[in-house]
Amino acid sequence: MNVSSKRAYQICTSCIMDTSDSNITFDSRGWCDYCNNYHRNILPNWHPDARGEREMLAVAETIRNQGRDRDHDCIIGVSGGVDSSYVALLAKEKLGLRPLIFHVDAGWNSQQSVNNIEKMVDGLHLDLHTEVIDWQEMKDLQLAFFKAQVPHLDTPQDHAFFAGLYNFAASHGFKYVITGANYSTECVREPLEWHYHATDLRQLKDIHARFGTRPLKTFPLTDIFTHKLYYRFVKGMRIVKPLNNFPYIKEDAMQELADRFGWQKYAHKHYESRFTRFYEGYWLPVKFGYDKRRAHFSSLILTGQLSRDEALRRIAQPAYDEETMAHEFEYVATKLDLTVGELRALMNGPNKSYRDYKSSMPLIDLGTKVLRALGVQKMMVR
């Protein structure tokens, strides 16, 4: 396990974040900085109640008015996971919007995710646009990240999702992007050493230049400054997060989706992608000692959806049993045109981090500090 040896092991007495995050700090009560940030910055400004509903209904009215002459007044990126599925339901039924459902197929969809997207689109009578990523380019970029030996193996897939959606929205004149981002299940963000910025185009290009073998001719690309500045202030795009304005309990939401649409539940957050399931359930914890369930469970603890004792019980067990993971390991190797032995050799290579490659981190860090100072950025990102 890659827990820092420079300090004694410690786990938060409020959530279950621990010193596998090497920069975590604790106060005299044993509370970590994530918990203190939640109570100091998020909770006082989060209104999943009548006030929040009024505010979001007013936003929805503006969206409807501005989009009345268009076939769709907003766009929603969906993965087949609970957050994006439920926000599609809210947008259509609660807010009266006419969203275009947008999906990026990066080659790793589970059958569950395909089923869930179809069920939601058919059940809500929505239009779906799917962008399929060139598999040879996707594979080459993913192999480059494997060879780079970094924790953030999901960057190629996340970048494709993000760039595909926002580039499409900008080029087709969409002013409103509805997302499933929320405080309820995401108030504790994974530290950057576990999951680096997927939109740092400088780092993506550096890793691909070092380890890739083919040009990215059609792969969707963007950078954090394009969508934070150009799309926002030049194109006039707005990001809307309705799940923060209504009560959102993950288990209740999944049950409602299952009961109404035949939506299929899955084991853990983001596991609708078979690659993410492998990366979060095996690569990160086994190779680096980083278990993203710590952040996911800690968010649910803070928002009253999971007891700390239950979270500790769950985190003590591997995300998947050995037989299942052996099968997934072989599946990932085969799909990437590797032998099991070649993938195993990559697993056993020297661990690196985002700091070992070129990045835009100084500028991103400055931008984050400005957003926090302005009160825009509530969640901790470090």
C-alpha positions as CSV (number, residue, x, y, z in Angstrom):
1,M,0.0,0.0,0.0
2,N,1.3,3.5,-0.9
3,V,0.3,5.3,2.3
4,S,3.0,7.8,3.1
5,S,5.6,6.5,5.5
6,K,6.6,10.0,6.5
7,R,3.7,10.3,9.0
8,A,1.8,8.0,11.3
9,Y,-1.4,6.5,10.0
10,Q,-4.5,8.5,10.9
11,I,-8.1,8.3,9.9
12,C,-10.7,11.0,10.4
13,T,-13.0,10.5,13.4
14,S,-16.0,12.0,11.4
15,C,-15.6,10.4,8.0
16,I,-13.2,7.7,6.7
17,M,-10.7,9.8,4.8
18,D,-7.2,8.9,6.0
19,T,-3.5,9.5,5.4
20,S,-3.6,7.6,2.0
21,D,-4.2,11.3,1.1
22,S,-0.7,12.5,1.9
23,N,-1.9,16.2,2.3
24,I,-4.8,15.6,4.6
25,T,-4.8,17.5,7.9
26,F,-6.7,16.9,11.1
27,D,-7.9,19.3,13.9
28,S,-7.8,18.6,17.6
29,R,-11.0,16.6,17.4
30,G,-9.5,14.3,14.8
31,W,-11.8,15.8,12.1
32,C,-10.1,16.1,8.6
33,D,-10.0,19.2,6.5
34,Y,-12.7,17.7,4.2
35,C,-15.2,17.5,7.0
36,N,-14.3,21.0,8.2
37,N,-14.7,22.4,4.7
38,Y,-18.1,20.7,4.4
39,H,-19.4,22.3,7.6
40,R,-17.8,25.7,7.0
41,N,-18.2,26.2,3.2
42,I,-20.7,23.7,1.7
43,L,-23.5,23.2,4.2
44,P,-24.3,26.9,4.9
45,N,-24.5,27.5,1.1
46,W,-26.4,24.4,0.1
47,H,-30.2,24.6,-0.1
48,P,-31.9,21.3,-1.2
49,D,-35.2,22.7,0.1
50,A,-38.0,25.1,-0.8
51,R,-35.5,27.9,-1.3
52,G,-33.4,25.9,-3.6
53,E,-36.4,24.7,-5.5
54,R,-37.6,28.2,-6.1
55,E,-34.2,29.3,-7.3
56,M,-33.9,26.4,-9.7
57,L,-37.5,26.8,-11.0
58,A,-36.6,30.4,-11.9
59,V,-33.5,29.2,-13.7
60,A,-35.6,26.7,-15.6
61,E,-38.0,29.4,-16.7
62,T,-35.1,31.4,-18.1
63,I,-33.8,28.3,-20.0
64,R,-37.3,27.6,-21.4
65,N,-37.8,31.2,-22.5
66,Q,-34.4,31.4,-24.2
67,G,-34.7,28.1,-25.9
68,R,-38.3,28.3,-27.1
69,D,-37.4,28.5,-30.8
70,R,-35.0,25.5,-30.6
71,D,-35.7,21.8,-30.7
72,H,-33.9,21.4,-27.4
73,D,-33.4,24.1,-24.8
74,C,-30.5,22.5,-23.0
75,I,-28.2,19.5,-23.2
76,I,-27.4,16.7,-20.6
77,G,-24.4,14.4,-20.8
78,V,-25.5,10.9,-19.6
79,S,-23.4,7.9,-18.7
80,G,-26.0,5.5,-17.4
81,G,-25.1,6.2,-13.8
82,V,-27.5,7.4,-11.2
83,D,-26.5,11.1,-11.1
84,S,-26.9,11.8,-14.8
85,S,-30.0,9.6,-15.1
86,Y,-31.7,11.2,-12.2
87,V,-30.9,14.8,-13.4
88,A,-32.5,13.9,-16.7
89,L,-35.6,12.9,-14.9
90,L,-35.7,16.1,-12.9
91,A,-35.0,18.3,-16.0
92,K,-37.9,16.8,-17.9
93,E,-40.5,16.3,-15.2
94,K,-39.8,18.8,-12.5
95,L,-38.3,21.6,-14.5
96,G,-40.2,21.2,-17.7
97,L,-37.2,21.4,-19.9
98,R,-36.6,19.8,-23.3
99,P,-33.1,18.4,-23.0
100,L,-31.0,16.7,-25.7
101,I,-29.4,13.6,-24.1
102,F,-25.8,13.3,-25.1
103,H,-23.7,10.2,-24.7
104,V,-20.0,9.6,-25.4
105,D,-19.2,6.0,-26.2
106,A,-15.5,5.5,-25.4
107,G,-15.6,1.8,-25.9
108,W,-16.1,0.6,-22.3
109,N,-19.8,0.8,-21.7
110,S,-21.2,-2.0,-19.5
111,Q,-24.4,-3.6,-20.6
112,Q,-26.0,-2.0,-17.5
113,S,-25.1,1.5,-18.8
114,V,-26.4,0.8,-22.3
115,N,-29.6,-0.5,-20.8
116,N,-30.0,2.4,-18.4
117,I,-29.5,5.1,-21.1
118,E,-32.1,3.3,-23.4
119,K,-34.6,3.0,-20.5
120,M,-34.3,6.7,-19.6
121,V,-34.5,8.0,-23.1
122,D,-37.5,5.8,-24.0
123,G,-39.3,6.3,-20.7
124,L,-38.9,10.1,-20.7
125,H,-39.5,10.4,-24.5
126,L,-36.2,12.3,-25.0
127,D,-33.8,12.5,-28.0
128,L,-30.4,10.9,-27.8
129,H,-27.2,11.8,-29.6
130,T,-24.3,9.4,-29.2
131,E,-20.7,10.3,-30.1
132,V,-18.5,7.3,-30.7
133,I,-14.8,7.7,-30.1
134,D,-12.4,6.2,-32.6
135,W,-11.3,3.1,-30.8
136,Q,-7.7,2.9,-32.1
137,E,-7.1,6.5,-30.9
138,M,-8.8,5.8,-27.6
139,K,-6.8,2.6,-27.1
140,D,-3.5,4.3,-27.9
141,L,-4.1,7.1,-25.5
142,Q,-5.1,4.7,-22.7
143,L,-2.0,2.6,-23.3
144,A,0.1,5.8,-23.1
145,F,-1.3,6.5,-19.6
146,F,-0.6,2.9,-18.5
147,K,3.0,3.3,-19.7
148,A,3.2,6.6,-17.9
149,Q,2.6,4.7,-14.6
150,V,0.2,7.4,-13.2
151,P,-2.7,6.8,-10.9
152,H,-5.2,8.8,-13.1
153,L,-5.7,6.1,-15.8
154,D,-9.2,7.3,-16.3
155,T,-8.1,10.7,-17.8
156,P,-8.5,9.6,-21.5
157,Q,-12.0,8.4,-20.9
158,D,-13.0,11.4,-18.7
159,H,-11.5,13.8,-21.2
160,A,-13.4,12.2,-24.0
161,F,-16.7,12.5,-22.0
162,F,-16.0,16.1,-21.1
163,A,-14.6,17.4,-24.3
164,G,-17.2,15.6,-26.4
165,L,-20.1,17.1,-24.5
166,Y,-18.8,20.7,-24.2
167,N,-17.4,20.9,-27.8
168,F,-20.7,19.7,-29.2
169,A,-22.7,22.0,-27.0
170,A,-20.6,25.0,-28.0
171,S,-20.6,24.2,-31.8
172,H,-24.4,23.7,-31.8
173,G,-25.3,26.8,-29.9
174,F,-26.4,25.3,-26.6
175,K,-26.4,27.9,-23.8
176,Y,-27.2,25.6,-20.9
177,V,-25.4,22.4,-19.9
178,I,-27.3,20.4,-17.2
179,T,-25.0,18.2,-15.1
180,G,-25.5,15.6,-12.4
181,A,-22.7,17.1,-10.3
182,N,-23.9,17.5,-6.7
183,Y,-22.9,17.9,-3.1
184,S,-25.0,15.0,-1.8
185,T,-22.7,12.3,-3.1
186,E,-19.6,14.4,-4.1
187,C,-18.9,16.8,-1.2
188,V,-15.6,15.1,-0.6
189,R,-13.5,15.2,-3.7
190,E,-10.7,12.8,-4.3
191,P,-7.3,14.5,-3.9
192,L,-5.4,15.3,-7.1
193,E,-2.7,12.7,-6.4
194,W,-5.5,10.1,-6.8
195,H,-7.4,11.6,-9.6
196,Y,-5.7,14.5,-11.5
197,H,-7.6,17.1,-13.6
198,A,-8.9,15.3,-16.7
199,T,-9.0,18.6,-18.6
200,D,-5.3,19.5,-18.2
201,L,-4.6,19.2,-22.0
202,R,-0.9,20.0,-21.5
203,Q,-0.5,16.9,-19.4
204,L,-2.6,14.7,-21.7
205,K,-0.5,15.8,-24.7
206,D,2.8,15.3,-22.9
207,I,2.0,11.8,-21.9
208,H,0.7,10.9,-25.3
209,A,3.8,12.5,-27.0
210,R,6.0,10.3,-24.8
211,F,4.2,7.0,-25.0
212,G,1.6,7.2,-27.8
213,T,2.1,5.7,-31.2
214,R,-0.6,7.4,-33.4
215,P,-1.9,10.9,-33.8
216,L,-5.2,11.9,-32.2
217,K,-6.9,13.0,-35.3
218,T,-10.6,12.8,-34.2
219,F,-10.3,12.4,-30.4
220,P,-12.2,15.3,-28.8
221,L,-9.9,17.7,-27.0
222,T,-10.4,20.7,-24.7
223,D,-8.6,22.3,-21.9
224,I,-9.7,23.8,-18.6
225,F,-9.4,27.3,-19.8
226,T,-11.5,26.8,-22.9
227,H,-14.5,25.6,-20.9
228,K,-14.0,27.8,-17.9
229,L,-13.3,31.0,-19.8
230,Y,-14.0,30.9,-23.5
231,Y,-17.2,28.8,-23.4
232,R,-18.4,30.7,-20.4
233,F,-17.7,34.3,-21.3
234,V,-17.5,34.3,-25.1
235,K,-20.0,31.5,-26.0
236,G,-22.2,32.4,-23.1
237,M,-22.6,28.8,-21.9
238,R,-23.9,28.2,-18.3
239,I,-23.5,25.1,-16.2
240,V,-26.6,24.2,-14.2
241,K,-26.6,21.6,-11.3
242,P,-30.2,20.9,-10.3
243,L,-29.4,18.1,-8.0
244,N,-28.1,20.7,-5.5
245,N,-31.5,22.3,-5.3
246,F,-33.7,19.3,-4.5
247,P,-33.4,16.6,-1.9
248,Y,-31.2,13.9,-3.5
249,I,-30.7,10.6,-1.7
250,K,-28.7,8.2,-3.8
251,E,-30.4,5.0,-2.7
252,D,-33.9,6.5,-3.1
253,A,-33.0,7.9,-6.5
254,M,-31.8,4.5,-7.8
255,Q,-34.9,2.8,-6.4
256,E,-37.2,5.3,-8.1
257,L,-35.3,4.9,-11.4
258,A,-35.5,1.1,-11.1
259,D,-39.2,1.1,-10.2
260,R,-40.2,3.5,-13.0
261,F,-37.9,2.7,-15.8
262,G,-36.4,-0.7,-15.2
263,W,-33.1,1.1,-14.6
264,Q,-30.4,-1.3,-13.3
265,K,-28.4,-0.7,-10.1
266,Y,-24.6,-1.2,-10.0
267,A,-22.1,-1.9,-7.2
268,H,-20.3,1.4,-6.8
269,K,-20.2,5.0,-8.1
270,H,-18.9,5.3,-11.7
271,Y,-18.9,1.5,-12.2
272,E,-21.2,1.8,-15.2
273,S,-17.9,1.9,-17.2
274,R,-16.0,-1.4,-17.3
275,F,-12.7,0.4,-17.5
276,T,-13.6,2.7,-14.5
277,R,-14.6,-0.4,-12.6
278,F,-11.2,-2.0,-13.2
279,Y,-9.3,1.3,-12.6
280,E,-11.1,2.2,-9.3
281,G,-11.6,-1.3,-8.1
282,Y,-8.2,-2.8,-8.8
283,W,-5.5,-0.5,-10.4
284,L,-5.7,2.3,-7.9
285,P,-6.0,0.4,-4.6
286,V,-3.6,-2.4,-5.5
287,K,-0.9,-0.4,-7.3
288,F,-1.1,2.9,-5.3
289,G,-3.0,2.3,-2.2
290,Y,-5.7,4.8,-3.2
291,D,-9.3,3.6,-2.7
292,K,-11.8,6.2,-4.2
293,R,-14.6,4.6,-2.2
294,R,-13.1,6.5,0.8
295,A,-14.1,9.8,-0.7
296,H,-17.4,8.4,-2.0
297,F,-18.4,6.9,1.3
298,S,-17.2,9.9,3.2
299,S,-19.5,12.1,1.1
300,L,-22.4,9.8,2.0
301,I,-21.5,9.9,5.7
302,L,-21.4,13.7,5.8
303,T,-24.8,14.0,4.1
304,G,-26.4,11.4,6.4
305,Q,-26.8,8.6,3.8
306,L,-24.4,6.1,5.3
307,S,-23.1,5.4,8.9
308,R,-19.4,5.6,9.5
309,D,-19.5,2.1,11.0
310,E,-21.1,0.7,7.8
311,A,-18.6,2.6,5.7
312,L,-15.7,1.1,7.7
313,R,-17.2,-2.3,7.2
314,R,-17.5,-1.8,3.4
315,I,-14.0,-0.3,3.0
316,A,-12.4,-3.2,4.8
317,Q,-13.6,-5.5,1.9
318,P,-12.1,-5.3,-1.6
319,A,-14.4,-3.7,-4.2
320,Y,-14.6,-7.1,-6.0
321,D,-13.7,-10.7,-5.2
322,E,-10.5,-12.2,-6.7
323,E,-12.3,-14.3,-9.3
324,T,-14.3,-11.3,-10.7
325,M,-11.2,-9.1,-10.7
326,A,-9.1,-11.8,-12.5
327,H,-11.8,-11.9,-15.2
328,E,-11.9,-8.1,-15.4
329,F,-8.1,-8.0,-15.6
330,E,-8.1,-10.4,-18.6
331,Y,-10.9,-8.5,-20.2
332,V,-9.1,-5.2,-20.0
333,A,-5.8,-6.7,-21.2
334,T,-7.5,-8.4,-24.2
335,K,-9.4,-5.2,-25.2
336,L,-6.2,-3.2,-25.1
337,D,-4.4,-5.9,-27.2
338,L,-2.1,-6.8,-24.3
339,T,-1.4,-10.2,-22.8
340,V,-2.2,-10.7,-19.2
341,G,1.5,-10.8,-18.5
342,E,2.1,-7.5,-20.3
343,L,-0.6,-5.8,-18.3
344,R,0.8,-7.4,-15.1
345,A,4.2,-5.9,-15.9
346,L,2.6,-2.5,-16.2
347,M,0.9,-3.0,-12.9
348,N,4.3,-3.8,-11.3
349,G,6.2,-0.9,-12.9
350,P,7.5,2.1,-10.9
351,N,4.7,4.4,-9.6
352,K,4.6,7.9,-11.0
353,S,2.3,10.9,-10.4
354,Y,1.0,13.9,-12.3
355,R,4.0,15.8,-11.1
356,D,6.3,13.7,-13.2
357,Y,4.9,15.1,-16.4
358,K,4.2,18.6,-17.9
359,S,1.1,20.2,-16.6
360,S,-0.9,23.4,-16.3
361,M,-1.1,23.0,-12.5
362,P,0.3,26.4,-11.5
363,L,-2.3,28.2,-13.6
364,I,-5.1,25.7,-12.5
365,D,-4.1,26.2,-8.8
366,L,-4.2,30.0,-9.2
367,G,-7.6,29.8,-10.8
368,T,-8.9,27.5,-8.0
369,K,-7.7,29.9,-5.4
370,V,-9.4,32.8,-7.1
371,L,-12.7,30.8,-7.4
372,R,-12.5,29.9,-3.7
373,A,-11.8,33.5,-2.7
374,L,-14.9,34.6,-4.7
375,G,-17.0,31.9,-3.0
376,V,-17.7,30.1,-6.3
377,Q,-15.7,27.0,-5.5
378,K,-17.0,25.3,-2.3
379,M,-15.5,21.9,-2.5
380,M,-11.8,21.4,-1.7
381,V,-9.6,20.6,-4.7
382,R,-6.0,19.8,-3.8
